[in-house]
Every structure is written in C-alpha cells, then in structure tokens.
Amino acid sequence: MLAATYRSIFLCCVSQRRRLLQELGDQKIPFLAPSNRGFQQLWDTSYSGLVLRKSCSLPAELHSRVQAALLTLRRKGCLLKDLVRVRDRDVFTAVSRALLGEPGHTYRYLDTRLFAIPWHSEDTDVKGQNCCDPDLRAACKALWELNTFFCTDVSQLKEGDRLTQWVKGESEAKQGEEGDTESKHSEDSKNSEGGDSEQGCSQPSPPQVCTGPVKFNVTLLNYMDPAAMSQLKEEPYYGMGKMAVGWHHDENLITHSPVAVYSYSCHDDKGKTKSCFLSMPCKNGRRERNRGGESSEGGSGDKACWRIGLKVAWDIHTPGLMLPLESGDCYYMRDDLNSTHQHCVLAGDTARFSSTHRVAECSSGTLTYIQSRCQEALSNLHTDPETGSHRLVALLPATLQDCEEIHNEVEFEWLRQYWFQGQRYARFCSWWTRPMEQLEKDWKLMETMTMLFLAAVEEEGQAAEGRREMAEILLSALTDRHQQRQTWRDRCHSSLAQTLPPEEAPVDRPFWGVDDPSMPLPFDLADIINRVESLLWR
C-alpha cells in the first residue's frame, strides 16, 4: 500500500514537471543572486524561511573540529555512493554519503534505508561498546557538537529573524548598476534527475508536526568533487549552472521541522579555500562584500563557488533565489520552507562536504521500534521449554495478519536494506552488528510462524469460512513476500551492483538453498502460493 502511494505521488510529480517544461519551452524563469536588484525583497517575501549564518559567526574551534572530522570520515572511506531506486531502476547517487545520528536511528530516502553511525556524544563508548576506533569516535563526536550548536541556534531564532543574511542596503546598492533581473540562459540545459528525492518529489507528509525546541536526530553527510564527475547536468528551469544535486524536497522529515546545513569547501593544492567574493572583514556575523566583486549573472566568482538554488515548488512565476556559499557558511530552512519550496545544489570548482542536520521522522525507523514489533509478533508463538516445539497461541485473523506484516517489515525494511549496502557498516563501526543478528534470529522464528499458519490453513478440520479468511490473509502476505524477494535478488545481482568492490557490494541475505534443513520454509514461495490458491479455488 505504501509503495503504491509513493509511486502515485512520483508519477504526479513527473507529470507536473513535464507540464512546467512544456509551458516554459525555450524560455528560462528569472532568478536573483545577491548582486541583483530586488534580491533582498525577494528573499523577504518569497523565501523568508531561509536563514544564512556566515562562517565568521561560528566559533573557530568548532570549524576546526568539524572540518577535521569530515576529512577523517572521507580518509577512512566512510563516505560512499548509495545505490538507490529511481523510476523503478537502480542508480548511483552523484554524491558520496554517510549517516550519523542518535544510536539506533535510520533515515530512509529513495527506497534506501541508511543506518546511522552513532554520535558518540559521550567520552565513553556508546552503551559500553567498542564499536569503532578512536579517530572515528572523535570525528563523530565533533559532528555531534555541531549538531548541538545547531539545535540551540535554530531554537533561539525569533519570527522574522534572518540572522546573518545580507542586509538590504548591500544587495540594493547594485540597483543603479544592474537593472536586468533575468537569469542568463543556457541553450543546452538538460532536465534534472532530482536529488535526494525522485524528480524533486517528497514522500507523503508524516503526521507528526515539529513543536518545541529543535532536536536534530541525524545528519546526512555529503561529499562531492566536481572534477571527478564526467558530466553534471544543467539546471533546467532558470539556467543557474551545473547541478551537483537536482531540485528536491528533503524527505522523511517531521512536518515543518527545520533543516540545518554546514558547508565546507575543500582546500586547493596550495592549501587555500577558494573564495566566492572579494571580502571585507566580517561584521555582526556577516561578511561585508567588496563592491568590486563579480556579478551573479555568469560572474567567475559566483560560478567558482558552491551555491544553493531555491524555488517555489511547481511555480514558474516567482523568480528563483541563488545563494553563494563560502566555506564554513551554514544555512537553515525553517518553518514550511522544505515542504512548499524546492532546493538544489549548484557545483563550484572545488570539492565540497555538507553536513545536513534533520529531524527525521523515525516513528518506524529506529531499532527500538522494530524490536518492539518483533516482540509483538513473537508473543503469538509459544515454545515448549522441554521439547523446543512451537505452536501459535492464537489463530485470530487480525493477529495472524499483523504477524505476517511484521514478518515482511523485518525482512524487507531492515534485513535486506542492511545487507544490500554490503559490509560498509561493520567495516567502520560494529554498533549495528549484534542488533541485526538478533533481528535475523527473530525473523527466522517468524518463518516458523508462517509455516504453522500454513499448516492451520491446510488443516481439514477448520471451519470453512474461517479457513477461507485465513487463506486470503496468508496468500496476500506470501505473494508480497515472493515478489519482494525476487526484486531484491535482481537488485543484488544487477550489473551496477556487480561494479562495486566486495566490501561494498550488496549481499543477497537472507538467502538459503532448497535443501537447507535449518529453514522451515523454502526461499522460493511459488509452490506454497499455488497450494494456498488451490484451497481458495475449492
């Protein structure tokens, strides 16, 4: 049901995107950068949820620890490209990623569940485990310190605050020099494939709404080196330039929760960070701009630096906003900005890290949650302490259906998601190893429960009506399980998956052969599905 909902929304977004491009034809929508007249007014009226904090307004010690942490994570190989699902096909993300966050938290996007490396917010190891080496632990802790800073800083913002964005006089000073607010057109613009989400489509809004103090529970780290990319696509609507990440909403977040982003451009071969502007000293948390700086419209300064683009979702009348980022700059997307607007990341000349702190919607995305679901299902299984034999406690249709749904959830939302990403987690941090082993043991008991369920359905002594209802429940669960197993097998053995090194390659797990005596049911469920269907035909 959920997958069908996502696909329906995705197709709707594709249709909207196609309509907008057809309506635009060869035209481009105007966009404004800081040097353009009207930039500040546009920010105030149409993008008021965006806040910029300049790098000079953060503690120097925090910059040092965070940037060292990002370099450590890259040096250790923790940042990897994800093999995600877009338009029913697998693709590699253009950026390399890792998820850090609260212990046991996950983050789901593009049919991919990422498992968080824990913050290591305390001096001791998480829950007493020696789950990673001291360098990695220190790096994770530094990003937790950044997360703590963001939680406090965002929570202190008042309605109407722009914090450290450009003051009005600065951008309006260019009015006499630049009267054209149209963006520079690109004749060879190509459509974006989208970024964190499918063609810029967000998932259905979760029911939770963000209230009270902000508590970011995960950060999605991104790394990209434009020089290593064979081809970056042109931004298609405005002609803003080459995109590192296409237009999108950030997915799977608590409604109206903020997003905080730290941007770090790597040093060049001379050990210096390239600058977007000719800058004056930082005053009041902002960097004064030299009037000799380049224009936003094709200026070499702006094109050399990384930028974010924002637009009102599915709107071709409101101009877009393009904001250059110095290394160490941060920006916040507050209120409903992420849901009503879309953003993209425009590539600069240097490699770049970003740490994107989020309030992930984790009602069904934590280890605690899935462990409780396992206990709920296994409470319907009785094990004889003497013989070790099993029986189902109840044969109520609602109970059986719930158990089978949990069975599928554990297998496809957790076990196969985890192993599809290969050995990457255990290589860096062993925190997830034991929990996943226990989940697999619980799942195996659920296979036994399905075997007992099948036996009850095939038992001749059952009342016809109750037996039919149970058979329909079982058939639905088995059909879904059979189809999903085949899909995951195909993904694990796809041509793209085969290009990965062994330590990163997807693992088709759980998988077992026909004659495996330890498994109560076969991996291939086609024959069992036929048996249940024949019962219904009778």
C-alpha positions as CSV (number, residue, x, y, z in Angstrom):
1,M,0.0,0.0,0.0
2,L,2.7,2.5,1.0
3,A,4.8,1.7,-2.1
4,A,1.7,2.2,-4.3
5,T,1.2,5.6,-2.6
6,Y,4.8,6.7,-3.2
7,R,4.6,5.6,-6.9
8,S,1.3,7.5,-7.4
9,I,2.9,10.7,-5.9
10,F,6.0,10.2,-8.0
11,L,4.0,9.9,-11.3
12,C,2.1,13.0,-10.3
13,C,5.3,14.9,-9.8
14,V,6.8,13.7,-13.1
15,S,3.6,14.9,-14.8
16,Q,3.8,18.3,-13.2
17,R,7.5,18.6,-14.1
18,R,6.8,17.7,-17.7
19,R,3.9,20.3,-17.8
20,L,6.2,23.0,-16.5
21,L,8.9,22.3,-19.0
22,Q,6.4,22.3,-21.9
23,E,4.9,25.6,-20.7
24,L,8.3,27.2,-20.5
25,G,9.5,26.0,-23.9
26,D,12.9,27.6,-24.6
27,Q,12.4,30.3,-22.0
28,K,14.0,30.5,-18.6
29,I,12.5,31.7,-15.4
30,P,14.3,34.7,-13.8
31,F,16.4,34.2,-10.7
32,L,18.1,36.6,-8.4
33,A,21.5,36.5,-6.8
34,P,22.9,38.9,-4.1
35,S,24.2,41.3,-6.7
36,N,20.8,41.6,-8.4
37,R,18.3,44.4,-7.7
38,G,15.4,43.1,-5.7
39,F,17.3,40.2,-4.2
40,Q,16.6,41.1,-0.6
41,Q,13.0,41.9,-1.2
42,L,12.5,38.6,-3.0
43,W,14.2,36.8,0.0
44,D,11.9,38.6,2.5
45,T,8.7,38.0,0.6
46,S,9.1,34.5,-1.0
47,Y,11.9,32.8,0.8
48,S,11.5,34.1,4.4
49,G,12.1,30.6,5.8
50,L,15.8,30.7,4.6
51,V,18.4,31.9,7.1
52,L,22.1,32.3,6.4
53,R,24.8,32.1,9.1
54,K,28.1,33.3,7.8
55,S,31.2,31.2,8.6
56,C,32.8,34.1,10.6
57,S,29.9,33.9,13.2
58,L,30.7,30.3,14.2
59,P,33.4,29.6,16.8
60,A,36.8,29.0,15.2
61,E,37.3,25.9,17.3
62,L,34.1,24.4,16.1
63,H,35.1,25.0,12.5
64,S,38.4,23.3,13.1
65,R,36.9,20.2,14.8
66,V,34.1,19.8,12.3
67,Q,36.3,20.2,9.2
68,A,38.9,17.7,10.6
69,A,36.1,15.3,11.3
70,L,34.8,15.4,7.7
71,L,38.3,14.8,6.3
72,T,38.7,11.9,8.7
73,L,35.5,10.3,7.6
74,R,36.5,10.6,4.0
75,R,40.0,9.3,4.6
76,K,38.6,6.2,6.4
77,G,36.3,5.5,3.4
78,C,33.1,6.1,5.3
79,L,31.5,8.3,2.6
80,L,30.1,6.1,-0.2
81,K,27.7,6.4,-3.1
82,D,24.3,4.9,-2.5
83,L,22.7,2.5,-4.9
84,V,19.2,4.0,-4.8
85,R,15.9,3.3,-6.6
86,V,14.6,6.0,-9.1
87,R,11.8,5.3,-11.6
88,D,12.0,1.5,-10.9
89,R,15.7,1.3,-11.7
90,D,18.8,1.4,-9.7
91,V,21.2,4.4,-10.0
92,F,24.2,5.5,-8.0
93,T,24.0,8.8,-6.2
94,A,26.2,11.5,-7.6
95,V,27.4,12.4,-4.1
96,S,29.1,10.1,-1.5
97,R,27.2,9.9,1.8
98,A,27.2,8.7,5.4
99,L,24.6,8.9,8.1
100,L,25.4,9.9,11.7
101,G,22.9,10.3,14.4
102,E,21.2,9.1,17.6
103,P,22.1,5.4,18.3
104,G,19.7,3.1,16.6
105,H,18.3,5.7,14.2
106,T,17.9,5.3,10.5
107,Y,17.0,7.6,7.6
108,R,15.1,6.5,4.5
109,Y,15.2,8.1,1.1
110,L,14.7,6.8,-2.5
111,D,13.7,3.3,-1.2
112,T,17.0,3.1,0.7
113,R,17.4,2.9,4.5
114,L,20.6,4.3,5.9
115,F,21.8,3.1,9.3
116,A,23.3,5.8,11.5
117,I,26.8,5.6,12.8
118,P,26.1,6.8,16.4
119,W,27.2,10.3,17.5
120,H,29.4,9.1,20.3
121,S,28.3,12.1,22.3
122,E,29.9,10.9,25.5
123,D,33.6,10.2,26.3
124,T,32.8,6.6,26.8
125,D,31.8,4.2,24.0
126,V,28.1,4.1,23.1
127,K,26.5,1.8,25.6
128,G,29.9,0.4,26.6
129,Q,30.6,-1.0,23.2
130,N,34.0,-0.7,21.5
131,C,32.2,-0.2,18.2
132,C,34.8,2.0,16.3
133,D,38.3,3.3,16.5
134,P,39.3,6.4,18.5
135,D,39.7,8.6,15.4
136,L,36.3,7.8,14.1
137,R,34.8,8.2,17.5
138,A,36.3,11.7,17.8
139,A,35.0,12.6,14.4
140,C,31.5,11.5,15.2
141,K,31.7,13.5,18.5
142,A,32.7,16.7,16.6
143,L,29.7,16.4,14.4
144,W,27.5,15.9,17.5
145,E,29.0,19.2,18.8
146,L,27.9,20.9,15.6
147,N,24.5,19.3,15.9
148,T,24.2,20.6,19.5
149,F,25.2,24.1,18.3
150,F,22.5,24.0,15.5
151,C,19.8,22.7,17.9
152,T,20.5,25.7,20.2
153,D,20.9,28.3,17.5
154,V,17.8,27.4,15.5
155,S,15.7,27.2,18.6
156,Q,16.7,30.8,19.6
157,L,15.6,32.3,16.3
158,K,12.6,34.5,16.5
159,E,9.8,35.1,14.0
160,G,11.2,37.3,11.2
161,D,14.9,36.7,12.0
162,R,17.2,36.4,9.1
163,L,20.2,36.1,11.4
164,T,23.2,36.8,9.2
165,Q,21.8,37.2,5.8
166,W,22.8,40.1,3.6
167,V,21.3,43.4,4.8
168,K,19.1,45.2,2.5
169,G,21.4,48.1,1.7
170,E,24.1,45.7,0.4
171,S,22.1,44.0,-2.3
172,E,20.1,47.0,-3.2
173,A,23.3,49.1,-3.7
174,K,23.6,47.4,-7.1
175,Q,20.3,48.8,-8.4
176,G,21.9,51.5,-10.4
177,E,24.4,49.2,-11.9
178,E,22.2,46.2,-12.7
179,G,18.7,46.6,-13.9
180,D,18.2,43.2,-15.5
181,T,16.8,40.5,-13.1
182,E,16.6,37.9,-15.8
183,S,18.9,34.9,-15.4
184,K,21.4,34.1,-18.1
185,H,20.0,31.5,-20.4
186,S,21.7,28.2,-21.2
187,E,20.9,26.8,-24.6
188,D,21.9,23.3,-23.8
189,S,20.0,22.9,-20.5
190,K,19.0,19.4,-19.7
191,N,16.4,18.0,-17.3
192,S,17.4,17.3,-13.8
193,E,17.2,13.7,-12.5
194,G,16.4,15.1,-9.0
195,G,18.5,14.9,-5.9
196,D,17.5,13.4,-2.5
197,S,14.0,12.7,-3.9
198,E,12.5,11.5,-7.1
199,Q,12.3,14.4,-9.6
200,G,12.0,16.7,-6.6
201,C,9.0,14.8,-5.2
202,S,8.7,14.4,-1.4
203,Q,7.2,11.4,0.3
204,P,3.7,11.7,1.9
205,S,3.9,14.1,4.8
206,P,4.2,12.3,8.2
207,P,1.5,13.0,10.8
208,Q,4.0,14.4,13.4
209,V,4.4,18.2,13.4
210,C,7.6,19.8,14.9
211,T,6.9,21.7,18.1
212,G,9.0,23.0,20.9
213,P,12.8,23.1,20.9
214,V,14.6,21.7,17.9
215,K,16.3,18.4,18.3
216,F,18.1,17.2,15.2
217,N,18.4,13.4,15.4
218,V,20.5,12.7,12.4
219,T,22.9,14.3,9.9
220,L,23.3,13.2,6.3
221,L,26.9,13.9,5.3
222,N,27.6,14.5,1.6
223,Y,30.8,14.8,-0.3
224,M,31.3,15.6,-4.0
225,D,34.2,16.5,-6.2
226,P,33.0,18.0,-9.5
227,A,36.4,17.3,-11.1
228,A,35.7,13.6,-10.6
229,M,32.3,13.8,-12.4
230,S,32.2,13.1,-16.1
231,Q,29.1,15.1,-16.6
232,L,26.9,17.4,-14.5
233,K,23.5,18.3,-15.7
234,E,22.5,21.9,-16.3
235,E,19.8,23.3,-14.1
236,P,16.8,23.2,-16.5
237,Y,14.3,26.0,-15.3
238,Y,16.5,29.0,-14.6
239,G,19.9,28.4,-16.2
240,M,21.6,28.6,-12.8
241,G,24.5,26.4,-13.9
242,K,25.7,22.8,-13.3
243,M,23.9,20.9,-10.6
244,A,25.5,18.6,-8.1
245,V,22.1,17.8,-6.6
246,G,18.9,18.4,-8.5
247,W,15.7,20.1,-7.4
248,H,14.1,18.3,-4.4
249,H,12.4,18.5,-1.0
250,D,14.3,16.7,1.8
251,E,12.4,13.5,2.5
252,N,11.1,11.7,5.6
253,L,11.2,14.6,8.0
254,I,8.9,15.7,10.8
255,T,6.4,18.2,9.2
256,H,7.6,21.8,9.5
257,S,10.8,20.8,11.1
258,P,13.9,22.9,10.2
259,V,17.0,21.6,8.3
260,A,20.5,23.0,9.2
261,V,23.3,22.7,6.7
262,Y,27.1,23.2,7.2
263,S,29.0,23.7,4.0
264,Y,32.8,23.1,3.8
265,S,34.7,23.5,0.5
266,C,37.9,21.6,0.4
267,H,41.3,23.3,0.1
268,D,43.0,23.6,-3.2
269,D,46.5,22.2,-3.9
270,K,48.0,25.3,-2.3
271,G,46.1,24.7,1.0
272,K,43.8,27.7,0.5
273,T,40.0,27.8,0.3
274,K,38.7,29.5,-2.9
275,S,36.5,32.5,-2.2
276,C,33.3,33.5,-3.9
277,F,33.7,37.2,-3.2
278,L,36.3,39.8,-2.7
279,S,35.5,40.0,1.0
280,M,35.9,42.6,3.8
281,P,36.2,41.7,7.5
282,C,33.2,40.0,9.0
283,K,30.9,42.4,11.0
284,N,27.9,41.5,13.1
285,G,28.0,37.9,11.9
286,R,28.2,38.7,8.2
287,R,30.9,39.3,5.7
288,E,30.9,42.7,4.0
289,R,31.2,42.5,0.3
290,N,33.6,44.4,-1.8
291,R,31.9,46.4,-4.5
292,G,34.4,45.1,-6.9
293,G,33.0,41.6,-6.7
294,E,31.7,39.7,-9.7
295,S,28.0,39.8,-10.7
296,S,25.9,36.8,-10.1
297,E,25.0,36.5,-13.8
298,G,27.8,34.4,-15.1
299,G,30.4,36.1,-13.0
300,S,33.5,34.0,-12.5
301,G,33.4,34.5,-8.7
302,D,30.0,33.1,-8.3
303,K,30.5,30.2,-10.7
304,A,33.7,29.2,-8.8
305,C,31.9,28.8,-5.5
306,W,29.2,26.4,-4.4
307,R,25.7,27.8,-4.4
308,I,22.2,26.7,-3.4
309,G,19.2,27.4,-5.6
310,L,15.7,27.7,-4.2
311,K,12.3,27.9,-5.9
312,V,8.7,27.8,-5.0
313,A,7.5,24.3,-5.8
314,W,5.8,24.0,-9.2
315,D,5.7,27.8,-9.7
316,I,7.1,29.4,-12.9
317,H,6.1,32.9,-11.9
318,T,8.1,33.6,-8.8
319,P,11.8,34.2,-9.5
320,G,14.2,31.7,-8.1
321,L,16.8,32.6,-5.5
322,M,20.5,31.7,-5.8
323,L,22.7,32.0,-2.7
324,P,26.6,31.6,-2.9
325,L,28.2,29.8,0.0
326,E,31.7,30.5,1.4
327,S,33.4,27.5,3.0
328,G,32.1,27.3,6.6
329,D,28.8,29.0,5.9
330,C,25.7,27.5,7.3
331,Y,22.1,27.9,6.3
332,Y,18.8,26.9,7.9
333,M,15.5,26.1,6.1
334,R,12.8,26.8,8.7
335,D,9.0,26.5,9.1
336,D,7.4,25.1,6.0
337,L,10.1,26.1,3.5
338,N,11.2,22.5,2.8
339,S,7.6,21.4,2.0
340,T,6.5,24.5,0.0
341,H,9.8,25.1,-1.8
342,Q,12.4,23.0,-3.5
343,H,16.2,23.5,-3.4
344,C,19.1,22.3,-5.5
345,V,22.9,22.4,-5.0
346,L,24.9,24.1,-7.7
347,A,28.5,22.8,-8.2
348,G,31.5,25.0,-7.6
349,D,35.1,24.4,-8.7
350,T,36.3,22.7,-5.6
351,A,35.3,19.5,-3.7
352,R,32.7,20.1,-1.0
353,F,31.4,18.5,2.1
354,S,28.0,19.3,3.6
355,S,26.5,18.1,6.9
356,T,22.7,18.3,6.7
357,H,21.1,18.1,10.1
358,R,17.5,16.9,10.2
359,V,14.6,15.9,12.4
360,A,14.0,12.6,10.7
361,E,10.5,11.1,11.0
362,C,11.5,7.9,12.9
363,S,8.2,6.6,14.2
364,S,9.0,3.4,12.3
365,G,12.7,3.9,11.7
366,T,14.5,3.1,15.0
367,L,16.0,-0.1,16.3
368,T,13.8,0.3,19.4
369,Y,10.7,0.4,17.2
370,I,11.5,-2.7,15.1
371,Q,12.5,-4.6,18.2
372,S,9.1,-3.9,19.8
373,R,7.4,-5.0,16.6
374,C,9.3,-8.3,16.7
375,Q,8.2,-8.8,20.3
376,E,4.6,-8.1,19.3
377,A,4.7,-10.8,16.6
378,L,6.6,-13.4,18.7
379,S,4.2,-13.0,21.5
380,N,1.9,-15.2,19.4
381,L,4.5,-18.0,19.3
382,H,4.7,-20.5,22.2
383,T,7.9,-22.6,22.6
384,D,7.7,-25.7,24.7
385,P,10.6,-25.4,27.2
386,E,11.2,-29.2,27.3
387,T,10.8,-30.2,23.6
388,G,11.5,-26.9,21.9
389,S,8.4,-27.4,19.7
390,H,6.4,-24.4,18.6
391,R,2.7,-23.6,18.3
392,L,0.7,-20.5,17.6
393,V,-1.0,-19.0,20.6
394,A,-4.0,-17.6,18.6
395,L,-5.4,-18.1,15.2
396,L,-7.4,-14.9,15.1
397,P,-7.3,-13.4,11.5
398,A,-6.3,-9.9,12.7
399,T,-3.5,-11.4,14.8
400,L,-2.2,-13.5,12.0
401,Q,-2.3,-10.6,9.5
402,D,-0.4,-8.4,11.9
403,C,2.3,-11.1,12.4
404,E,2.8,-11.6,8.7
405,E,3.0,-7.8,8.1
406,I,5.7,-7.6,10.8
407,H,7.5,-10.5,9.2
408,N,7.6,-8.7,5.9
409,E,8.6,-5.4,7.5
410,V,11.6,-7.0,9.3
411,E,12.8,-8.8,6.2
412,F,12.4,-6.0,3.6
413,E,12.7,-2.8,5.6
414,W,15.5,-3.9,7.8
415,L,17.4,-7.1,7.0
416,R,17.6,-6.8,3.2
417,Q,18.1,-3.0,3.4
418,Y,21.0,-3.5,5.7
419,W,22.7,-6.3,3.7
420,F,22.0,-4.5,0.4
421,Q,24.6,-2.0,1.5
422,G,27.2,-4.7,1.8
423,Q,29.7,-4.7,4.6
424,R,30.0,-1.0,4.8
425,Y,28.7,-0.6,8.4
426,A,30.7,-3.4,10.0
427,R,33.9,-2.1,8.3
428,F,33.7,1.3,10.2
429,C,31.5,0.7,13.2
430,S,30.2,-2.5,14.7
431,W,27.3,-0.9,16.6
432,W,24.7,-2.5,14.3
433,T,26.2,-6.0,14.1
434,R,24.6,-7.6,17.1
435,P,21.2,-5.9,16.7
436,M,21.0,-7.1,13.1
437,E,22.0,-10.6,14.2
438,Q,19.2,-10.6,16.7
439,L,16.7,-9.3,14.2
440,E,17.6,-12.2,11.9
441,K,17.0,-14.7,14.6
442,D,13.6,-13.2,15.3
443,W,12.8,-13.2,11.6
444,K,13.7,-16.9,11.4
445,L,11.2,-17.6,14.2
446,M,8.6,-15.7,12.1
447,E,9.4,-18.1,9.2
448,T,8.4,-20.9,11.7
449,M,5.2,-18.9,12.5
450,T,4.3,-18.7,8.8
451,M,4.9,-22.5,8.5
452,L,2.5,-23.0,11.4
453,F,0.0,-20.6,9.8
454,L,0.2,-22.6,6.6
455,A,-0.4,-25.8,8.4
456,A,-3.5,-24.3,10.1
457,V,-4.9,-23.2,6.8
458,E,-4.4,-26.6,5.2
459,E,-5.9,-28.4,8.2
460,E,-9.2,-30.1,7.1
461,G,-10.9,-29.7,10.5
462,Q,-11.0,-25.9,10.2
463,A,-14.4,-24.2,9.7
464,A,-14.8,-23.3,6.0
465,E,-15.4,-19.6,6.5
466,G,-12.6,-19.0,9.0
467,R,-10.3,-21.2,6.9
468,R,-11.0,-19.1,3.8
469,E,-10.3,-15.8,5.6
470,M,-7.0,-17.1,6.9
471,A,-6.1,-18.4,3.5
472,E,-6.7,-15.0,1.9
473,I,-4.5,-13.3,4.6
474,L,-1.8,-15.8,4.1
475,L,-1.9,-15.6,0.3
476,S,-1.6,-11.8,0.3
477,A,1.4,-11.9,2.6
478,L,3.2,-14.7,0.7
479,T,2.6,-13.1,-2.7
480,D,4.0,-9.8,-1.5
481,R,7.0,-11.6,0.1
482,H,7.7,-13.7,-3.0
483,Q,7.6,-10.6,-5.3
484,Q,9.8,-8.6,-3.0
485,R,12.4,-11.3,-2.6
486,Q,12.7,-11.5,-6.4
487,T,13.0,-7.8,-6.7
488,W,15.8,-7.7,-4.0
489,R,17.6,-10.6,-5.7
490,D,17.5,-8.8,-9.0
491,R,18.9,-5.7,-7.4
492,C,21.7,-7.6,-5.7
493,H,22.8,-9.2,-8.9
494,S,22.3,-6.2,-11.2
495,S,25.1,-5.0,-13.5
496,L,25.5,-1.9,-11.4
497,A,25.8,-3.9,-8.2
498,Q,28.5,-6.0,-9.7
499,T,30.7,-3.0,-10.3
500,L,31.2,-2.5,-6.6
501,P,34.2,-3.9,-4.7
502,P,33.4,-6.9,-2.5
503,E,33.3,-5.0,0.8
504,E,30.6,-2.6,-0.7
505,A,28.7,-5.0,-2.9
506,P,25.1,-5.9,-2.0
507,V,24.7,-9.2,-0.1
508,D,21.6,-11.2,-1.0
509,R,20.7,-12.0,2.6
510,P,18.7,-13.8,4.0
511,F,19.0,-16.5,1.3
512,W,19.1,-20.3,1.6
513,G,19.0,-23.3,-0.7
514,V,16.2,-25.7,-1.3
515,D,17.6,-28.4,1.0
516,D,18.6,-26.2,3.9
517,P,17.3,-28.2,6.9
518,S,17.5,-25.2,9.3
519,M,14.8,-23.3,7.4
520,P,11.1,-24.2,7.9
521,L,10.0,-22.8,4.5
522,P,11.7,-22.5,1.1
523,F,13.1,-19.3,-0.2
524,D,11.0,-19.5,-3.4
525,L,7.4,-19.4,-2.3
526,A,5.8,-20.2,-5.7
527,D,4.7,-23.7,-4.8
528,I,3.3,-22.7,-1.5
529,I,1.4,-19.9,-3.1
530,N,-0.1,-22.4,-5.5
531,R,-1.2,-24.6,-2.7
532,V,-3.0,-21.8,-0.9
533,E,-4.6,-20.6,-4.1
534,S,-5.9,-24.1,-4.8
535,L,-7.5,-24.1,-1.3
536,L,-9.4,-20.9,-2.2
537,W,-10.5,-22.3,-5.6
538,R,-12.0,-25.3,-3.8
